[in-house]
Amino acid sequence: ETGVTQSPTHLIKTRGQQVTLRCSSQSGHNTVSWYQQALGQGPQFIFQYYREEENGRGNFPPRFSGLQFPNYSSELDVNALELDDSALYLCASSLGPLDTDTQYFGPGTRLTVL
Amino acid sequence: AQSVTQLDSQVPVFEEAPVELRCNYSSSVSVYLFWYVQYPNQGLQLLLKYLSGSTLVESINGFEAEFNKSQTSFHLRKPSVHISDTAEYFCAVSDRDSGAGSYQLTFGKGTKLSVIP
């Protein structure tokens, strides 16, 4: 069973640019959640996708958006980047969207906004 | 709204000594509780979780945590730590009765455990 992978590992962008981060879930996992982890903080929930539809969202503006594909891959898109968007972005996959479904995390993408 | 407080940002401890990492949560509803561990340059890994039943839960590598509803705590303990336990530990909570068919984990800020040889 393969784990959760993310790409790229590191990324540097400038303010105002757009970025796409990618995640490959474990096979059979139809739910993916995205988290933002700022330096020195715990991860914060951005949103969750279940069977290719958004299925819950945290306190993040609409410029954070996502896609989930049938092949267990997903994307997090951030438009109009701001300096405060600099963080580690984590995706987590699970069999389903229930509280009892364990989330398996990828290693993250480190985004730096200059 | 839920919140998680991890009272210690860093905990140094000598090898083979016991350790306790503290976690308190605030929630207006019933919750599920989790501990995740993050080794350097790696993603979060689930260490243990409390869903229901016995309030004492154990992991395969010797950690245990006890759910205390009256004190709204879920402290993590290990009787004897090893060098390999050096990592950052995150306590997390989810709403047991979200009803929306989705759930989000609310994390604490983490506790860095450093095991000293």
Boltz contact constraints between the chains, C-beta under 6 A:
constraints:
  - contact:
      token1: [A, 41]
      token2: [B, 109]
      max_distance: 6.0
  - contact:
      token1: [A, 42]
      token2: [B, 90]
      max_distance: 6.0
  - contact:
      token1: [A, 42]
      token2: [B, 107]
      max_distance: 6.0
  - contact:
      token1: [A, 42]
      token2: [B, 108]
      max_distance: 6.0
  - contact:
      token1: [A, 42]
      token2: [B, 109]
      max_distance: 6.0
  - contact:
      token1: [A, 42]
      token2: [B, 110]
      max_distance: 6.0
  - contact:
      token1: [A, 43]
      token2: [B, 107]
      max_distance: 6.0
  - contact:
      token1: [A, 45]
      token2: [B, 104]
      max_distance: 6.0
  - contact:
      token1: [A, 48]
      token2: [B, 102]
      max_distance: 6.0
  - contact:
      token1: [A, 55]
      token2: [B, 102]
      max_distance: 6.0
  - contact:
      token1: [A, 56]
      token2: [B, 102]
      max_distance: 6.0
  - contact:
      token1: [A, 97]
      token2: [B, 101]
      max_distance: 6.0
  - contact:
      token1: [A, 97]
      token2: [B, 102]
      max_distance: 6.0
  - contact:
      token1: [A, 99]
      token2: [B, 32]
      max_distance: 6.0
  - contact:
      token1: [A, 99]
      token2: [B, 94]
      max_distance: 6.0
  - contact:
      token1: [A, 99]
      token2: [B, 103]
      max_distance: 6.0
  - contact:
      token1: [A, 100]
      token2: [B, 51]
      max_distance: 6.0
  - contact:
      token1: [A, 102]
      token2: [B, 46]
      max_distance: 6.0
  - contact:
      token1: [A, 105]
      token2: [B, 43]
      max_distance: 6.0
  - contact:
      token1: [A, 105]
      token2: [B, 44]
      max_distance: 6.0
  - contact:
      token1: [A, 106]
      token2: [B, 43]
      max_distance: 6.0
  - contact:
      token1: [A, 107]
      token2: [B, 42]
      max_distance: 6.0
  - contact:
      token1: [A, 107]
      token2: [B, 43]
      max_distance: 6.0
